[in-house]
Amino acid sequence: MPHIKVYIHFVWCTKNREPYLNSKEIRFQVWEHIMENARKKNIFIDFINGYHNHCHCLISLGVDQTIEKIMQLIKGESSFWVNRQQLISQKFEWQNEYFAVSVSESMINKVRDYIKNQEEHHRKKSFDEEYEEFMIKYGFKKFKDI
């Protein structure tokens, strides 16, 4: 049996970066549901949080899991669930694009803290500013629709 320990920090946004997740209650319900759904699909979510228009998620990949498949399962099912529960008045959708970066074991606690403090973090910095920093930090070109 293989032993794998690969952590990925995922970030994805609501469609057109709409602030659909504009209350703590809605965010709590969505994050809890994503965690529950992930457990059923054997996806190990180490930490999840976000803000009005995006989600951060630290996931440990399983032996037969791919980044693409995990995002498909999490985003697709959670948007379907939000709409079925009528948590918001409009149709809820996630953007197609996402950001994913590997996390070394020595940085796990720092990433957890960063994800945990999203609300405080975004009082000081918008998602657009954060996104710009990510792109520069990790050497990516800008994607207009993330």
C-alpha positions as CSV (number, residue, x, y, z in Angstrom):
1,M,0.0,0.0,0.0
2,P,1.5,3.4,-1.0
3,H,2.0,6.1,1.6
4,I,1.4,9.5,0.2
5,K,1.5,12.9,1.9
6,V,0.9,15.6,-0.7
7,Y,-0.8,18.8,0.4
8,I,-2.4,21.2,-2.0
9,H,-3.7,24.7,-1.2
10,F,-6.7,25.4,-3.4
11,V,-8.4,28.7,-4.0
12,W,-11.5,29.2,-6.1
13,C,-14.1,32.0,-6.6
14,T,-17.8,32.4,-7.0
15,K,-18.9,33.1,-10.6
16,N,-17.9,36.6,-11.6
17,R,-16.6,37.0,-8.0
18,E,-20.1,37.8,-6.8
19,P,-20.3,38.1,-3.0
20,Y,-22.8,35.3,-2.7
21,L,-21.1,34.1,0.5
22,N,-21.7,37.4,2.3
23,S,-22.6,36.2,5.7
24,K,-20.8,34.1,8.3
25,E,-23.8,31.8,8.5
26,I,-23.9,31.0,4.8
27,R,-20.1,30.5,4.7
28,F,-20.3,28.2,7.7
29,Q,-23.0,26.1,6.1
30,V,-21.2,25.9,2.8
31,W,-17.8,25.0,4.4
32,E,-19.5,22.4,6.6
33,H,-21.3,20.8,3.6
34,I,-18.1,20.7,1.6
35,M,-16.3,19.0,4.5
36,E,-19.1,16.4,4.8
37,N,-19.3,15.8,1.1
38,A,-15.5,15.4,0.9
39,R,-15.5,12.8,3.7
40,K,-18.1,10.7,1.8
41,K,-15.8,10.9,-1.3
42,N,-12.6,10.1,0.7
43,I,-11.2,13.5,0.1
44,F,-9.2,14.7,3.1
45,I,-9.8,18.4,3.7
46,D,-7.3,19.5,6.3
47,F,-8.7,23.1,6.6
48,I,-11.3,25.2,4.8
49,N,-12.4,28.8,5.0
50,G,-13.0,31.8,2.8
51,Y,-14.7,35.1,2.4
52,H,-17.6,36.7,0.4
53,N,-16.5,35.5,-3.0
54,H,-14.0,32.8,-2.6
55,C,-12.9,29.6,-0.8
56,H,-9.5,28.4,0.4
57,C,-9.0,24.8,1.1
58,L,-6.0,22.7,2.2
59,I,-6.3,19.2,1.0
60,S,-4.1,16.1,1.3
61,L,-4.3,14.1,-1.9
62,G,-5.1,10.4,-1.8
63,V,-3.2,7.8,-3.9
64,D,-5.8,7.8,-6.7
65,Q,-6.9,11.5,-6.6
66,T,-6.1,14.2,-9.1
67,I,-6.4,17.9,-8.6
68,E,-8.9,18.2,-11.4
69,K,-11.1,15.4,-10.1
70,I,-11.1,16.8,-6.5
71,M,-12.1,20.3,-7.8
72,Q,-14.8,18.8,-10.0
73,L,-16.3,16.8,-7.1
74,I,-16.1,19.7,-4.5
75,K,-17.2,22.6,-6.7
76,G,-19.9,20.8,-8.7
77,E,-21.6,19.1,-5.8
78,S,-21.4,22.2,-3.5
79,S,-22.9,24.6,-6.0
80,F,-25.7,22.1,-6.6
81,W,-26.3,21.8,-2.9
82,V,-26.3,25.6,-2.3
83,N,-29.0,26.0,-5.0
84,R,-31.0,23.1,-3.7
85,Q,-30.9,24.5,-0.2
86,Q,-31.8,28.0,-1.6
87,L,-29.1,29.6,0.6
88,I,-29.0,32.6,-1.6
89,S,-31.7,34.3,-3.8
90,Q,-29.8,34.0,-7.1
91,K,-28.4,31.0,-8.9
92,F,-25.1,30.1,-7.2
93,E,-22.1,29.1,-9.3
94,W,-18.4,28.7,-8.8
95,Q,-15.9,30.0,-11.5
96,N,-14.5,27.3,-13.7
97,E,-11.0,28.2,-12.9
98,Y,-9.1,27.6,-9.6
99,F,-5.7,28.1,-8.1
100,A,-3.7,25.2,-6.7
101,V,-0.2,25.1,-5.2
102,S,1.6,22.4,-3.4
103,V,2.5,23.0,0.3
104,S,5.6,21.7,1.9
105,E,5.1,19.9,5.3
106,S,7.1,22.7,7.0
107,M,4.6,25.3,5.8
108,I,1.3,23.4,6.7
109,N,0.7,25.3,10.0
110,K,1.4,28.7,8.3
111,V,-1.1,27.8,5.5
112,R,-3.7,26.7,8.1
113,D,-3.4,30.0,9.9
114,Y,-3.7,31.9,6.7
115,I,-6.8,30.1,5.7
116,K,-8.3,30.3,9.3
117,N,-7.9,34.1,9.3
118,Q,-9.6,34.9,6.0
119,E,-12.2,37.3,7.4
120,E,-9.5,39.4,9.3
121,H,-7.2,39.2,6.3
122,H,-9.8,40.6,3.9
123,R,-10.6,43.6,6.1
124,K,-7.1,44.8,5.1
125,K,-6.8,43.4,1.6
126,S,-9.3,42.7,-1.2
127,F,-9.3,39.3,-3.0
128,D,-8.0,41.1,-6.1
129,E,-5.0,42.3,-4.2
130,E,-4.5,38.9,-2.7
131,Y,-4.8,37.3,-6.1
132,E,-2.2,39.6,-7.5
133,E,0.2,38.7,-4.7
134,F,-0.3,35.0,-5.3
135,M,0.4,35.3,-9.0
136,I,3.6,37.2,-8.4
137,K,4.7,35.0,-5.5
138,Y,4.2,31.7,-7.4
139,G,5.4,33.1,-10.8
140,F,2.1,32.6,-12.6
141,K,0.7,34.8,-15.4
142,K,-2.5,36.5,-14.7
143,F,-5.8,34.7,-15.5
144,K,-8.6,37.2,-15.9
145,D,-11.4,34.8,-15.0
146,I,-10.1,33.3,-11.7
